[in-house]
Amino acid sequence: IMSKNSQIKDKVRKSKEWKEFRENLIEEQKTDPITGKKLARGCNCHHLDLDIEHYDQFNNERQVMLNRQSHEVVHFFYGDERHKKDWRSMIEGLIEVLERMDKYNNDINNNVKGRK
């Protein structure tokens, strides 16, 4: 049995308007803003506004296209409409761990391709 929110989302995702909006956004955006990589097949249209009452409001201010992993990372750090997380302190912790990794792996960094 689907929750009320899932039913609303499912109905919106099946609409012609949604499908057209999503395709246009993919064409317009072209790349994942987190990784800088080309949007892949199966990329997610991420709703920046998590209020279910606004789920059917399509505009470039409320949605952003993300590749699957980026979408998972966003929700890992931010949470969802039921549970918002303290993403700022989590990001600070992540930066600390990554900087510590850099101390041991500087020679690897020379081969890493950065974002655009």
C-alpha angles and dihedrals in degrees: 000000000000121000119242090255091050091050091052092048092046092051092049093047091053094052122107090229092056094048092050093046091049093049091048091049091051090051092047099043100036095175139058107252092215100050101020088228125133114273108262129218108278094029116161129245099222118207110221089191106064095190105118089212088067097044093106095050105103119197138123091253094062102039137048129182115240132177113246098262093046089051091052091049092050091054092042090059101031104033123212142274090293100046127021115197132212091258096168094062090042090054090048089053091048092051090050092053093045092049090051089051089052089061090064100034108043092125090059092053092070088069098046118107110220130213121277 
